[in-house]
Amino acid sequence: MIECWQTRAESASRFVMALALGLSTVTSFPLAAQEPLSLRQAAETALRSHPALEAAEAGRDESEAGIRQARAGYLPRVDFSESWQRGNNPVFVFGSLLNQGQFGESNFAISSLNNPDPLNNFQSRFGVQQVLFDSWRTKRAVRAARLGSEMAAEQQRSTLSDVVLGVVRTYFGALLTAENLRVAAESVKSARADLERAEALHQAGMTTEADVLSVRVHLSSVEQERIRAEQDAQVALAALNDALGVPLDSQYDLTTPLRALPNGVPPLAEYEQRAIAGHPSLRQAELGRVLAETQLGLAKTSLWPQVTAHGIFEADRQQFTSQGSGNWLAGVSLQWNIWDGSRNRAQIAAARSAEARTAALERQANSTVLLGIRRAWGDWRSAAERVEVAAAAVAAAEASHEIIRNRYSAGLTTVTELIRSDTALRVARFQHLGARYEQRVAAASLEHAAGVLTASSAVVQ
């Protein structure tokens, strides 16, 4: 029974190994239908396709429309109305006959004045209003709209940087999971070779069956890691497509390798100066404060009068298509709110509070941005150092594993040491890949933190 179980386990192990090697080959070599895609091409694709950028562009168009809407306050308003009325109300009939130019001597009869016959009145009216003075309300409204448009432009720039950073993360994330899958597949192959070696030693009487079973358990463990790595690789490719704004099932051959950038992190002060000069978040905070000041001035205009010129021309007739009589009326009016239950003063108080709030948020944004730069700068420097350490660890682990494997073949060490050595080598390779990934992402995150990351940045290559 034990021999049957061993035979089945060997067959399953061979099948899993072949599957792992096949998946590794598919991951390492592009399919014929796959489109080559470098990191920079991926960023450019995202800038054309990502929904977040479409939304940001629409938001900017919306704010531009707000400027045109505010400017309309400088222009006259023209209205047209067409109405129909019918009745025998004495005042209505008397006035309508006058407006229609149809009033005659017979209409002065007492019976006609008190009990007139029903009358139609079709009225066409044009009205024009022009604000002559509004206490600079329109001027402040236009300025507020322009500030809103500038904030939308900064939001669009911030979204662009976010999208590019997302592409960098998911692009190298897909490469990392593919490399992890390759390492896992190699570990399965190595564990399979160790199992064959342990079986040969057991048949030669140089070791016990416990060694064989221990290696089988180890093989099962690395096979499970390979299965998880395969799933991670599939999800990572879908995440990359999501970051690009393309269908999740799109297939690409990622041509930019997961190599570490050359050492030499630029000075921290350089990034801080670039951020202060034009970080989208800092510009938005500054514009928000200025907008709040403008809205405070806009609220204060409610305390002052408004002067408006207006004119009306109307034509009245008994039949819609008949010729009637026209008249016009023009005038100038002044409107000044004296008391509204303190609504305007409450609005002014709210605007003052908003001004204080945006000023505080501007100071907070400055500190948040500078802290983010320091954190990203430290991550880049740390990752760059860990790349070198991890590379040395991989070299040492490979040499050590080769020595221990030879010693085990000669019966000079235990299977425990062999398994421990294989695990150490696999962990070292994973850590080296992870350090390279983190260094590339940290480099992009530093430029993102400084507000200067674009698809043409040096770190996007």
Buried (B, 14 or more C-beta within 10 A) or exposed (E): EEEEEBEEBBEEBEEBBEBBBEBBEEBEEBEEEEEEBBBBBBBBBBBEBBEBBEEBEEBBEEBBEBBEEBBEBEEEEEEEEEEEEEBEEEEBBBBBBBBBEBBEEEBEEEEBEEEBEEBBBBBBBBBBBBBEEBBBBBBBBBBBBBBBBBBBBBBBBBBBBBBBBBBBBBBBBBBBBBBBBBBBBBBBBBBBBBBEBBBEBBEEEBBEEEBBBBBBEBBBBBBEBBBEBBEBBBBBBBBBBBBBBBEEEBEBBBEBEBEBBEEEBEEBEEBBEBBBEEBBBBBBBBBBBBBBBBBBBBBBBBEEEBBBBBBBBBBBBBEEEEEBBBEEEEEEEEEEEEEEEEEBBEBBEEBBEBBEEBBEBBEEBBEBBBEBBBBBBBBBBBBBEBBEEBBEBBEEBBEBBEEBBEBBBEEEBBBEBBBBBBBBBBBBBBBBBBBBBBBBBBBBBBBBBBBBBBBEBEBBE
